[in-house]
Amino acid sequence: MSRIGKKPLPIPENVKVEISDRTVTIEGPLGKLQWSLRPEVAVEYDPVARQIKVTQAAETRQAKAFHGLTRAVLQNMVVGVTQGYEKRLEIVGVGYLAAVQGNVLQLRVGYANELQVPIPPGLKVTCPDQQHISIKGIDKQLVGEFAAEVRAKRKPEPYKGKGIRYEGEQIRRKEGKAVVK
């Protein structure tokens, strides 16, 4: 049995939980999220104790894996609708910049053409200045996936450190060939 899956999930006062069929809907002050359950797990909501319990249907290896996964995803949903998630990216390089135009993120990161990255619905992307990008949303997976997609447009290179990186990310730097004896 999963250690994470065994722990009951406390629900704050301002969050509504609805379980119908194999779908869990969690609604809070920031929005509403839905998730479809796998047949290997079952979810019960106790409105008096204000907690969710996840149980596994069988003792198979796959059921054990989905037990912990389901509890973790439900926890992320509760945090998302109450606090939200944010990822920050920074752009390093001469002439590299970012801007938001409507629902498109425009990147100039050393290519001949400007890159146009469409912003998925449910995310709020802002550029406080031309070297920083802030991605906010209630869905942890969507926020992380979009941040990784933007970073992949120009990963930081190890010699000069130019590129798009997460804020605070340390890049392993390499010495150039001029260092040879």
C-alpha positions, 0 to 999 in steps of 0.5 A, a space after each residue: 500500500 502506498 504511504 502517500 495514498 494512505 494519508 487522508 487529504 484535508 480539504 479547506 473550508 472554501 473548497 467544494 468537492 464533488 465525486 460523480 461516477 469516476 470523475 472528481 471535481 474540485 472547485 475553489 476561489 481560483 477556479 474549477 478542476 476535474 480529473 477522471 479516476 482510474 478503475 484501480 482506485 476508489 475515492 471517498 469524500 467525507 463532508 463532516 471531517 472535510 477530507 478525501 480518502 483514496 483506496 485501491 481496488 486490488 493489491 497489484 503493482 499497478 493499483 499501488 502505483 495509481 493509489 499514490 498518484 491519485 492522492 498526489 494529483 488530488 492534492 495538487 488540484 486542491 492547492 491549485 484552486 486555493 493558491 495557484 501555481 507559478 513558474 518563472 523563466 529568465 532569458 539570458 543573452 544579448 538581444 534576447 527578449 520576450 513579449 506577450 501579444 494577445 494570447 501569443 508569447 513572442 520570443 527573440 532568442 537568437 534565431 533568424 525569425 521571432 518565435 511565436 508560442 501560443 498560450 494555452 487556455 487556463 494560463 496567464 502569462 506575463 512579462 514583467 520586463 523583457 528578460 523575465 516570463 511569469 506563467 501562472 495557472 491553477 493546473 500544476 501539470 499545465 503550468 509546468 508543461 508550458 514552462 518546459 515547452 518555452 524553455 525547450 525553444 532555446 535551452 541554456 548552453 554550457 559555454 556562455 550560459 545564453 538561453 531560457 532557464 528557470 529562475 534560480 536554475 544553476 547551469 553547469 559551465 564548461 571551459 572553452 578550448 582556449 584553456 588548453 596549455 
